[in-house]
Amino acid sequence: MRTKILVLVSFLLIGICTVAQTKHSQKTKYPSYKGLVMAGYQGWFRAPQTGVMYPSEEQISIDMWPDVSEYELTYPTGMKLADGSTARFFNSADKSTTDLHFKWMKQYGLDGVFMQRFFNTARPENRKRAETVILRNALEAASKYERAIGVMYDLSGLRGSGEDCSLLIEDWKYLVDSMNVTNQKGTHTYIFHRGKPLVTIWGIGFPDRPYDIRNIGIQRFMDFLKNDPQYGGCSIMVGVPTFWRDLDADCVHDVYLHEIIKQADIVMPWMVQRFTPLLHHDMDRYRDVILKDIKWCKENHVDYAPCVCPGFSWHNLSRKSRNEEEKPPGSIPRMGGTFYWQQISTAIAAGADMLYVAMFDEVNEGTAIFKVTDNPPVSNIAKFVGTDGKPSDHYLWLTGEAAKMLRKEKPLSFKMPERQ
C-alpha cells in the first residue's frame, strides 16, 4: 500500500511540475475557437526607405485600394486620384496602422485574426525584421481591444532540399520567450482551443509546393507543440486543400495527409478560388463539401473550420508574373457582398460552428474585408476591384453580422443583411 501511495504522489508531483514549467497563460478571454469568426492577417505592406509606395503604375501588384481616410500615417505613391491628388497608402509596420485595424475588429464584431508567419520569417536571421515588429504590435492591440489573436505558420518558403520544420520549433520558443505570445501583457487574448493555446500550420497537402509532406518533419513539430513540457500543451489547426478528404483535385494523393489531420485538433480547408457565383448552384456544391467534411471530422474527433472569402482578383499580380497568364480583374466577383454572404450562410446552415475568413487585409488577391475604396488611383495599366457602390466598411459589417448569427444571437438569414 505504501508503495502505491508513493507512486501516486510521484505522479502528482510530476504533473504539478509540468504545469509549473509551462510558459503559457493558464487562462484567456478566448478558450475556444468555437463560436468565433476569425480572419487571416497578412501585414506585409511596407513603406520602402524612399517613403514612396508603388512609385509607378507598372509596379502595382494589388487589385484593391484601401480607404486610408482614417489612418494616422500614410505614404505617397506615384499614382494620382481622379481629382489630381496623390494617392496614398498605409504601412503595416506602423504601430498606428495595427492599432486602427484592431479597433475596426472590435467596432464591427470580428472576433480576431490569425497572424501569418511565413517560413522565411521564422529563420533565425530574419526573426527581428518588420514581420516580428508587426506581430508584437498586433499582440498589444489585441489585448487593448480584447480581440482574439493566434499564430499561423505558413509553410510558404519551405524548400524541398532537405529542409524541415525544426526551424519552426525554435521560432515558437522564440515567440513564447521573447514576445510572450501566449502570455501577453494586459488582457490575455491569445486564442485557445480545447482549453489550450492554438497554433496553426498552413500549407500541408498542396501539390504545387516544393516539399513532400512525408519528409519535412511535420509530425515532429506537431508532437513538440502538443507534448513539450514547457512550450507545448498546445492545440493545432492545420490548413489543407479544399478536397483534402478525397485526396483529389487540388490535393496531394497521399493518405499520409489524413494521418496528419487526425493528429490535429482542427482542420481548415483553403477554399479560395474553388467556388464562384458565376456557376449555377455552386453553393450547393460548397454545402455538400462542408457536410461531408463535418461528417468525416466527427468520426475522427477533429473540429472543422470552413473558409469563406468575399471574392478574388489578382489581375495586377498576374500581369507582373512571368509564370502566370494574365487574369481578368474580379475573376470571382464580389457581387456587392452577395457571394460572401452565400458562403457564410451556407456554412452555418451546414453545421459549421467556427469560420475562417480569407482575409482581413489581402488586397493583392482581392480578398480583403477591411475598408477599401471605390475610388482607386487612375491608371492606364493597373485595374482595380471596388466595392460595387457599397460603403467602404461593408464587409467588416457583414462579418460582424455573421458572428452574431454563428453564435445564434440573431436568426440565420440566407438573404444578405441590410443596414437600417
N, C-alpha and C positions, 0 to 999 in steps of 0.2 A: 504493500500500500504506500509506504514511504517513497519507494522508487517511482511509483506512478505520480505522486504529488510533485516530486522534484522535476520529473519530465514535464508535467503540466506547467509548473512555474517557469521552467526554462523557455517553453514555447511562448508564454505570455510576455516574458522579458524581451524575447527576440521581436515579438510583434510591437511592443512599446518602443523599442529602439528604432525599429524600421520607421514607425510613424514619426518619431522624433527627428530622424535623419532627413526625411523628405523636405525638399526645398520649396514645395508648392504651398500656397494658402490652403487651409482646410475648408474654406467656405468662399462663396462667390454669389453675386446677385443673380447669376445665370447658371444654375446647377444642371441644366439640361438643354439640349438643342430643341427638344420637342416644344411645339407651340411658338417657335420663333421663325421670323423671316430674316435671313442673313444674306448679305451680298458679298461679292468679291471686290477687293480694293487693290488697284494696281499701284498708284502713287509713283508713276515713272515719268512724269512730265517735269523736266528740269530746265531751268534757265542756264544757258551757257555763260562762259566768262564774259563774253561780249555784252551780255544782258539783253540781247535781241533774239527772241524765239522765232523760229520759222522765218529766216531773213528774206526768202523769196517763195513765190508760189510753186516753183519746181521742187522745193523741199518739204512741201506739205505732205504729211503721211496720215493725217486724221480725217475722218469723214463727218465729224460733228464739231461744232464750235461752241465752247462753253459760254454761258451767260456769266460774265465777270463783273457784273454791276455791284455785287456785294463783297468782293474781295478787298482786303486791306491793302495788299500789294499786288500789282500786276506789271507786266513787262511788255514793251513794244515788240511788234513783229514787223516784217517787211511788207505786210498786207494792209490794204485800205478798206474801210467800210463804205457802204453806198453813199454816205454823206461826206466822204473825203477824209474822215478822221482815221487815225492809225488804229488798226485792230490790235487788241491787247490780249495777253494770255496769263494764266496763273503759273506759279511754280510749286510743285508738290513738296519741295524741300522746305518751303517757308512754314514755320510753325502756325502762322495765322491762317494759312490755307487749310491745314489739317483741322484746326480748331473750327473753322467755318463748316467744313464737311460734316464733322460730328455734331455740330449744332443743328444742321439740317436733319440729320438722322433722328435726333430727339424730337425736333419740331414736327416732323411728318410721320413718325412712328415706325421707322425702320429699326429693327432691334439691334443691329450691329453689323460688323463686317469681319471677314477673314482677310488678313493682310498677306498678300502674295510675297513669298520669299523664294526667289529663284535659286537654282543650284549654284550658279556662278556667284551669287551674293554670299552664299554660305562658305565659300572658300576663305581660308584664314587671311589671305592678303586683301580680301575685299570687305571684310566684316565691318570696317569702320567708315565705309563710304556712305553716300547720301541715303541709300535704302535703309540703313540701320538708324540713321537720324530720323527718318520719316516714321519708322516703327516706334521709336522712342516717343516722338510727338503724338503718335496715334494712341499709345498706351495712356499718356497723360490726358488726352482729350476724351478717351473712352471713359476714364474714371470721372472726369469733370462732368460729362453729360450722361453718365450712367448708361453707356451703350456697351453691348457685348463685343468682345474682340477675341480673335483667335489667330494663330499662326498657321498658314497654309504653305507647306513646302511644295514648290512646283519643280518637277524634275527636269524641266526645260534647261538645257545647258549641260546636262549629264552626258558625257561622251561614252561611246561604246568600246573604247580602247582600254578595257581593264578597270575603269573607274567604278566605284560602288558607293553605297550610301553611308559609308563610315564618316565622310565629311559632315553629314547631317547630324550624326551623334555628337560630334564635337561642337557643332554650331548650336544645337539645342542646349548643351551645357553652357555655352557662352551666353545665350539669351536668358537662361534661368539665373545664372550667376551675375552677369554684368548688367542686365536690364530688368531683372525681376518680372519677367513677362507673366508668370503665373502667381505673382505675389506683389502686384503693383502698389504704389503709394496711393493713399486715399481709398476711395470705394473700389473694392475688388470686383472687376467685371470680366475677367478672362473667362471665356465660355467653357463650361464643363459639360460632360455628358455621362450619364450613369454615375454621377457624383464625382467624376474625375476630370482633370484638365484635358481638353480635346485638341489633338494635333492632327492636321490634315496632310496627307501625302497625295499630291495630284500628278497625274501623268503616267498611270500604270495601265498597260494593256493597249496602248495606241500603236498600230503597226508602222507608222511613219517615223518613229523615234529610232535613234541610232543604237539604242541599248536593248538587250534581251532581259526581260524581267527575271529570268532564272539566274542571271549572272551579275546582279547589281547589289546583292546583299540586302534585299528589301525585307526579308523575314528577320534578319539580324537587327535591323533598325527598329522594326516593329516590336521585337522581343525586348530591346532596350527600353523603348518607350513604355512598354507595359510593365516590365519587371525590375528595372534597375531600382535599387533601394533608395537612391537619392533623387535621381532625375526622372524616374519612371512613375508608375502608378497612374498612367495616362490612358485615356480613351483615344481611339484612332478612327478617322474618317478617310476613306480612300476615294480619289477622283478617277473615274474609269470611263471608257467609251459608252455611248448610248446603248449599244447592243452587246453589252458585257455578258448578259445572261445566256444568250445563244452563241456567244463567241463567233459572231458573224459580222458582215458588213464592215463597220468602222473599227472592229476589234481584232486583236490577235487570236488566232485559232489554237489556243493553248489552255488546257484545263487547269494549269498551274495558277492562272488568274483567279479561278474560283477558290483555290486553297488560300490565296492571299486575302480575298474578300471575306471568307469565313472566319479569318482571324481578326478582322476589323470589327468595329462597333457600328459604323455607319458606312453605307456605300452611297456615293453621289455621282450619278452618271452625267457626263457632259453632253447636253442636248442642243447646244447652239449649232445652227445650220442643218439640223436634222429634220426640222419641221417648218412649215411655211403656210401662211394664209392664202397662198396662191393655188394650193391644191385642194380640191373639193374633199371635204370630210377628213382632212389631215388631223384634226383634233380627235377624231375617233381613233386614229392610229396611235396618236400620243397617249390617249386614255388607255388603250389596250396594252401598250408597252408598260405603263405605270402599274396597272392592275396585276399583270403577270410578274413584274419586278417585286411588287409588295408581297405577293404570294410566296415567291422564292425566298425573300428575306425573312418572312415569318417562319418558314420551315427551317431556316438555317440560323435563326436567332440573331439576325443582323437588322439594324434600323436603316431607314431609307429616306434620302433627301433628294427629291426630284429637282431638276434645274429648269428655271424659266428665264426668258430673256425678252426684251421689248422689240427686238428686230436685229438686223445685221447688215453691215455695209463696210466694204473695205476697198472701194474704188481707188482712192489715192494711195493706199498702201500697195495695192497690186500694181498700180501704174509705175511705182518706183522699183518693184522687184523684177529681177531678171528671170526668176524661176516661176513667175506667176503670169497667167493670162489675165489681161486687164478685165476687171469685174465692173459691172454697171453699179452706179450708186443705188443704195437701198435695195439690194438684191433680195433681201427678206424684209418687206416693208412693214412699218410700224402701224399703219392704218389708224393713226390718232390714238393709239393705245389699245385698240380692239384686239390685236394679236396677243399682246402681253396679257390682257385680261382673260382671253380664251384659255391660255395655258394655266394661269393661276387658278381660275375657277374649275377647270377640268382636273387639275392635280388634286385640289382639295376635295372635290366630289369623289375622286377615285380612292380617297383614304389617306392622302399624304398628311402627316402631322408636323412637318417641317418643310421649309422651302429654301432653296439656294438661288439667289438672283445673280445672273451674269449680265452686267457687272455694275458697280457703282460709278466708276469714272472712266470706263473704257471707251474713249472716243475714236481710237484707231480703228476699231472694228464696228463702231456704231451701235454698241450695246449699252451705252451709259444710261443710267436712270437719274443722275444728278442734273442740275439745271443747265440746259443748253438753249441756244437761241435760234430763232428763225431768220436772223439777220447776220449771216456769216460774212467774212470778207469777200470782196468782189474779185473774181479770178477767171481768166480765160482757160486755165488748165485744171485747177483743183475744183472738185464738185463736192457739195455738202448735202447731208440729210438734215432736215429740220424737224420741227415738232408738229407739222401738219396744222399749224394755226392754233395749237393748244398752248396754254401758259408754260413758261419755262420749267415750272415745278410740277408739271402734270404727272410725271412718272414717279416722283417721290410721293406725291399724294396718293396715287393708285397703290403704291407699295404699302403705305400705312393702312389703307382700306383692306388690303389683302391680309395684313397681320391681324386685324380685328376679326375678319371672317375665319381665318385659320383657327383662332382661339375661341370661336363661337361667341364673340362679343357682339357680333352682328350676324344676321342671317346671310347665308351664302347666296350671292346673286350671279347668274350666268351673264347677265347684262352688265356692261361696264358701268360702274357708278358715275354719277354726275354730281358735281358740287352745287349746292343750293345757293 
